[in-house]
Every structure is written in structure tokens, then in C-alpha cells.
Amino acid sequence: MVAEDSSVGRITGAEGARTLALAREAFVAYHARCFWFMDPDLSVKECHLPAIIDGLRRHGDRAAYRIAERLCP
């Protein structure tokens, strides 16, 4: 599970860093299939996680769906 700082509402710690790294990797790997409407040079941040999860689930394959599952809090 991703640690969350309740005072700020942001993911923090090592688990949060791993989550963002996975989201960035998925964004690059699945850009053409799932995120064609987004800037390919996007710097993925926490605020982009819902869109990345949604794109992976809607337009990705089984592996993408599994990645989306791992990105969910």
C-alpha cells in the first residue's frame, strides 16, 4: 500500500516513489495504445495517476490491467 501524508494528501516514501516510477514506465510503454491523446513528453506526477490507471484499464491489454491494479492505492 502507498503511504499517504494525510495533512497534504500526497503519496510519500519509498512505496510512493515506486508507484510513480511504475506509472512513468507504463506511460512510456503504453503511450501509443493507451495515452495517444496525452503529450508524450509528459512528466508523470501524482495528479496524473487516475488518468494513467483509467487509460491502462480501458485501452490496455491484460498486462496493462495488472499494472493499473498495482497503481491503485
Backbone as a chain_set.jsonl record, in Angstrom:
{"seq": "MVAEDSSVGRITGAEGARTLALAREAFVAYHARCFWFMDPDLSVKECHLPAIIDGLRRHGDRAAYRIAERLCP", "coords": {"N": [[0.839, -1.172, 0.0], [0.415, 2.305, -0.6], [2.013, 4.841, 1.147], [0.465, 7.599, 2.698], [0.468, 11.032, 3.244], [-1.587, 12.456, 5.372], [-2.053, 15.123, 5.953], [-1.395, 16.556, 3.721], [-2.202, 15.051, 1.56], [-0.727, 13.646, -0.29], [1.189, 11.089, -1.917], [3.854, 9.429, -0.315], [7.232, 8.561, 0.636], [9.169, 5.503, 0.136], [7.546, 3.592, -1.093], [5.7, 5.19, -2.433], [7.404, 6.442, -4.25], [8.137, 4.229, -5.781], [5.65, 3.627, -6.885], [5.142, 5.892, -8.498], [7.317, 5.631, -10.245], [6.642, 3.239, -11.547], [4.275, 4.067, -12.778], [5.291, 5.973, -14.542], [6.899, 4.365, -16.193], [4.926, 2.71, -17.308], [3.42, 4.617, -18.661], [5.16, 5.421, -20.698], [5.645, 2.947, -21.995], [3.072, 2.21, -22.857], [2.122, 4.343, -24.282], [1.377, 4.821, -27.056], [-0.785, 3.114, -27.36], [-2.568, 3.535, -25.2], [-2.454, 6.186, -24.296], [-2.511, 8.096, -26.314], [-3.624, 10.584, -26.635], [-2.413, 12.234, -24.892], [0.378, 14.345, -24.048], [3.412, 13.107, -25.217], [5.763, 13.712, -23.92], [5.121, 14.159, -21.34], [5.62, 14.824, -17.924], [5.192, 12.603, -15.622], [3.221, 12.813, -12.783], [1.883, 12.633, -9.43], [-0.74, 13.614, -9.658], [-1.495, 12.725, -12.143], [-2.003, 10.046, -11.94], [-4.731, 8.94, -11.714], [-5.68, 9.238, -14.398], [-3.81, 7.709, -15.795], [-4.194, 5.162, -14.697], [-6.856, 4.742, -15.497], [-6.58, 4.857, -18.329], [-4.903, 2.642, -18.81], [-6.571, 0.572, -17.97], [-8.814, 0.823, -19.689], [-7.826, 0.788, -22.352], [-5.651, -0.866, -22.52], [-3.845, -4.043, -22.578], [-4.003, -7.298, -20.997], [-1.736, -7.332, -19.348], [-1.345, -4.588, -18.966], [-3.63, -3.994, -17.537], [-3.073, -5.331, -15.185], [-0.902, -3.832, -14.29], [-2.204, -1.413, -13.799], [-3.746, -2.244, -11.68], [-1.777, -2.554, -9.732], [-1.061, 0.082, -9.389], [-3.147, 1.237, -8.071], [-4.305, 2.692, -5.035]], "CA": [[0.0, 0.0, 0.0], [1.163, 3.546, -0.703], [1.89, 5.711, 2.319], [-0.118, 8.879, 2.355], [0.549, 12.068, 4.254], [-2.968, 12.915, 5.449], [-2.13, 16.573, 6.03], [-1.198, 17.12, 2.391], [-2.908, 14.241, 0.579], [0.214, 13.188, -1.308], [1.882, 9.84, -1.621], [5.207, 9.716, 0.15], [8.054, 7.424, 0.993], [9.735, 4.624, -0.884], [6.456, 2.962, -1.847], [5.183, 6.226, -3.33], [8.385, 6.611, -5.328], [7.998, 3.057, -6.665], [4.378, 3.77, -7.609], [5.339, 6.876, -9.558], [8.236, 5.06, -11.237], [5.862, 2.285, -12.329], [3.358, 4.849, -13.613], [6.085, 6.581, -15.62], [7.272, 3.29, -17.113], [3.712, 2.293, -18.016], [3.049, 5.695, -19.571], [6.046, 5.339, -21.861], [5.44, 1.664, -22.681], [1.725, 2.099, -23.423], [1.67, 5.64, -24.796], [0.7, 4.728, -28.356], [-2.027, 2.345, -27.24], [-3.474, 3.987, -24.139], [-2.338, 7.602, -23.942], [-2.215, 8.815, -27.547], [-4.177, 11.931, -26.529], [-1.599, 12.978, -23.923], [1.712, 14.738, -24.505], [4.364, 12.023, -24.971], [6.838, 14.202, -23.058], [4.536, 14.48, -20.04], [6.339, 14.434, -16.712], [4.131, 11.973, -14.83], [3.192, 13.169, -11.367], [0.795, 12.005, -8.682], [-2.035, 14.072, -10.159], [-1.796, 12.009, -13.381], [-2.269, 8.627, -11.671], [-6.072, 8.481, -12.115], [-5.774, 9.145, -15.864], [-2.977, 6.593, -16.227], [-4.904, 3.941, -14.314], [-8.024, 4.622, -16.378], [-6.122, 4.532, -19.682], [-4.408, 1.267, -18.829], [-7.722, -0.33, -17.854], [-9.712, 0.931, -20.851], [-7.221, 0.577, -23.664], [-4.503, -1.755, -22.456], [-4.025, -5.489, -22.585], [-4.073, -7.883, -19.651], [-0.57, -6.871, -18.584], [-1.609, -3.199, -18.595], [-4.642, -4.03, -16.484], [-2.367, -5.75, -13.96], [-0.128, -2.675, -13.851], [-3.185, -0.492, -13.229], [-4.094, -2.809, -10.373], [-0.661, -2.268, -8.82], [-1.004, 1.527, -9.169], [-4.265, 1.664, -7.228], [-3.967, 2.759, -3.602]], "C": [[0.884, 1.235, 0.0], [0.935, 4.368, 0.553], [1.329, 7.049, 1.883], [0.004, 9.831, 3.522], [-0.818, 12.732, 4.319], [-3.082, 14.429, 5.493], [-2.027, 17.218, 4.653], [-1.962, 16.343, 1.333], [-2.02, 13.754, -0.545], [0.82, 11.86, -0.903], [3.319, 10.172, -1.27], [5.967, 8.42, 0.365], [8.504, 6.599, -0.191], [8.646, 3.983, -1.731], [5.836, 3.951, -2.839], [6.111, 6.456, -4.513], [8.307, 5.45, -6.305], [6.719, 3.141, -7.498], [4.53, 4.75, -8.756], [6.283, 6.359, -10.638], [7.499, 4.064, -12.13], [4.899, 3.012, -13.261], [4.101, 5.473, -14.787], [6.482, 5.535, -16.662], [6.067, 2.846, -17.944], [3.29, 3.345, -19.032], [3.882, 5.639, -20.844], [5.753, 4.072, -22.671], [4.102, 1.585, -23.406], [1.223, 3.409, -24.034], [0.871, 5.516, -26.085], [-0.663, 4.05, -28.253], [-3.045, 2.973, -26.299], [-3.503, 5.499, -23.908], [-2.021, 8.484, -25.148], [-2.651, 10.278, -27.471], [-3.396, 12.814, -25.555], [-0.224, 13.273, -24.521], [2.709, 13.616, -24.201], [5.525, 12.43, -24.062], [6.334, 14.591, -21.667], [5.416, 13.981, -18.907], [5.277, 13.909, -15.739], [4.302, 12.311, -13.353], [1.997, 12.484, -10.725], [-0.574, 12.389, -9.236], [-2.44, 13.361, -11.454], [-2.182, 10.547, -13.158], [-3.68, 8.188, -12.053], [-6.222, 8.318, -13.626], [-4.953, 7.969, -16.388], [-3.652, 5.268, -15.895], [-6.089, 3.704, -15.243], [-7.613, 4.219, -17.795], [-5.636, 3.095, -19.797], [-5.569, 0.275, -18.783], [-8.576, -0.338, -19.114], [-9.085, 0.453, -22.155], [-6.064, -0.413, -23.683], [-4.87, -3.222, -22.558], [-4.066, -5.999, -21.147], [-2.916, -7.413, -18.77], [-0.771, -5.428, -18.121], [-2.629, -3.129, -17.462], [-3.997, -4.409, -15.149], [-1.502, -4.613, -13.408], [-1.055, -1.665, -13.192], [-3.595, -0.95, -11.834], [-3.018, -2.489, -9.331], [-0.564, -0.787, -8.487], [-2.107, 2.024, -8.24], [-3.854, 1.666, -5.761], [-4.689, 1.689, -2.798]], "O": [[1.988, 1.21, 0.545], [-0.205, 4.567, 0.974], [1.681, 7.567, 0.823], [-0.319, 9.48, 4.657], [-1.178, 13.492, 3.42], [-4.115, 14.972, 5.104], [-2.531, 18.323, 4.451], [-2.336, 16.912, 0.308], [-2.504, 13.477, -1.642], [0.948, 11.544, 0.279], [3.924, 11.074, -1.848], [5.405, 7.328, 0.283], [8.261, 6.939, -1.349], [8.799, 3.843, -2.944], [5.491, 3.575, -3.96], [5.656, 6.642, -5.642], [8.397, 5.649, -7.516], [6.708, 2.772, -8.672], [4.093, 4.47, -9.873], [6.069, 6.621, -11.822], [7.711, 4.049, -13.342], [4.728, 2.61, -14.412], [3.588, 5.496, -15.906], [6.409, 5.788, -17.864], [6.186, 2.632, -19.151], [2.854, 3.011, -20.134], [3.353, 5.795, -21.945], [5.627, 4.129, -23.894], [4.009, 0.957, -24.461], [0.026, 3.56, -24.275], [-0.224, 6.07, -26.179], [-1.587, 4.391, -28.991], [-4.246, 2.947, -26.569], [-4.482, 6.026, -23.379], [-1.341, 9.502, -25.015], [-2.097, 11.122, -28.175], [-3.688, 14.001, -25.413], [0.267, 12.543, -25.383], [2.841, 13.213, -23.046], [6.197, 11.567, -23.496], [7.033, 15.268, -20.913], [5.897, 12.848, -18.933], [4.556, 14.688, -15.115], [5.366, 12.122, -12.765], [1.199, 11.836, -11.402], [-1.476, 11.553, -9.275], [-3.613, 13.391, -11.826], [-2.638, 9.88, -14.087], [-3.823, 7.136, -12.676], [-6.834, 7.352, -14.082], [-5.37, 7.301, -17.334], [-3.677, 4.356, -16.722], [-6.296, 2.588, -15.719], [-8.231, 3.338, -18.393], [-5.931, 2.413, -20.778], [-5.55, -0.743, -19.475], [-9.015, -1.399, -19.557], [-9.739, -0.207, -22.962], [-5.556, -0.757, -24.75], [-6.043, -3.59, -22.615], [-4.152, -5.215, -20.202], [-3.103, -7.132, -17.586], [-0.403, -5.086, -16.997], [-2.508, -2.313, -16.548], [-4.35, -3.857, -14.107], [-1.387, -4.454, -12.193], [-0.726, -1.118, -12.14], [-3.767, -0.138, -10.926], [-3.333, -2.187, -8.18], [-0.048, -0.423, -7.43], [-2.005, 3.118, -7.685], [-3.15, 0.768, -5.298], [-4.515, 1.608, -1.582]]}, "num_chains": 1, "name": "protein.A"}
